[in-house]
Every structure is written in structure tokens, then in C-alpha cells.
Amino acid sequence: MTTLILEKSRKTGTGIWFLVLAGSLWGAGGLTGSLLARHTGLTSPAIAAYRLAVGGFLLVAFVLCTGRRLPRGRAQITRVVTLGLLAAQFQACYFAAVSRVSVSLATLITIGASPVLVLAAESALGRRRADRRALVTVALAVVGLTLLIGVPANGLDLTTLLAGAGFALLAAGGFAVLTVIASRPVPGLDEMASTGFAFTLGAVVLIPVAAGGGGLGFAPDLRALGLLLLFGAGPTAIAWAAYFRGLRTAQAGTAALMSLLEPLVGTVLSVLILGDRLGPAGLAGAGLLLTALVLEGLRG
């Protein structure tokens, strides 16, 4: 019995480190994506489509070159298609929110609502009890995220604000559903293969959206191609494969909370690389958010 408990704890700990890796790489992706958009002039939907396309291609190429098992059978194919459609829906709704409000407000609503929705889903499905500790950890994370990002005063009319918030909540819902579904792995389905083919499908779905919202063309100079390759490799291919791998042993609620490393790491990189300044509220928010993540990591 003791051996089984230790083995389960060791596997759970490994899953959390995969989630930490995913969240950290997503945080680096914010800076990379921003630099790519600034250099190429591509719109946000185009950046999302290229991100999924390059990340999916790299993973599929890796799977084919290493002889890993390809998805087969109804259950595995269904999971790949589901993940691909949810990835496209999440990206499309998030950038629809950004186009109506702002990056900071869309990020705040999307990332802040995701762990709440996942915790509610887990509780409804009987997978995890929403006890006091879980609620306090989520509340601490959301408050920290709010202080870190801030709530901008855009002067938007109510209709535009509600539309942007609605799309952000739809994005949060898509990410939450994706997390809950992926937390129940399909036997024999390799994370690299499932992520690669799912993202390739997601890119195909997003291409018409991106083409109609500003186009996909850009000058393919060395810097643009390097940033695109970096964006598709680290924050996309490796990060999402690590996220799905972590979900093998970690709870969905833990995974959703660990995704909040994205704005935390992104803020730190902006301060260190771009010279941005973080005020007292931002520092307090970073501290609260980090505390919540540590608490969840110890719980997991």
C-alpha cells in the first residue's frame, strides 16, 4: 500500500512539472508572438493560424521521423478531432474578444475564468470536491491575476464591452472543456501525435478566419521565419504536448491553475527584456498568484 501511494505521488509530481513547463513556455510565447506581429504586421487571427500550423507540422514531422504510433481507431481519431476543433474555437474566440476590448482585459477574463470553470466541471462530474482549500486557492489566483494585469478603463460602450467579455468567456469555456476532456487520456494515444494532428486540423479551421480578417501574407525574411519557427516550436508544440502529458497524472483543476504561469512569466520577461515597469499592485498580484500556484502544486 505504501509503495502504491509513493508511486502515485511520484507520478503526480512529474505531471505538475510538465504543467509548469507548459505554462512557462506559454508565457514566453506572449513575447514571441508580440515580436512576430510587430515585425510582420500580421493580425492576431493570422498569428494564431500560423502558430497552430507550424506547431502541428513540427510535431507531425517528429512523430513520423521517430516512428511513433499514429492515431488510429474511432476513440483516438475522435479525440484528435475534438482537440483540434476546441483549439481552433479557443483561439478564434480569444482573438475576437481582443478585437472588441483589449489584450489585457480579454486575457484577464479568459485565463481568470478558466480555472473556475474547470473546478465547477470537476465538482459536477464528481472528480474533485470544491472544498474550502480549493476555493481559496482559485480565489487567490484570480485576485492575483487581476492585480497583475489590471482592469483597464477603455471607455467602451456597454454593447462592445459585453460582446468582448462574452467572447472571452467562450474562449475560457473552450479551454476548460479541452482541459477536462484531455484529463482522461485515450489508451494508446501518444501526446505528440494527438497534439500534432489536432493542431494541424485547428490551423485548417482557422485559415479562412485569418484570411478574411486581414490576410495571411507577410515578407518571409530571416527574422520573421525565425520568430515564427520559435513561436511554433516552444510555446506551441512543446508547451501543449507537455500540457497534455501533465494531464495524464495531474487533476484538470491543477492544470488550469498552472496555466496562470503564462501571464506571470510573460510579465517577468516583459520587465527583463522590454524594460516594462511593474507597480505595487502588479508586484502584489504576482506574489499572490505565485502563492496560489505553489499551494496548488503542493496539493497536487
Helices and strands as residue ranges (DSSP letters): H 2-40, H 44-66, H 73-100, H 103-124, H 132-149, H 158-182, H 191-212, H 222-232, I 233-238, H 239-246, H 252-258, H 261-269, I 270-274, H 280-299
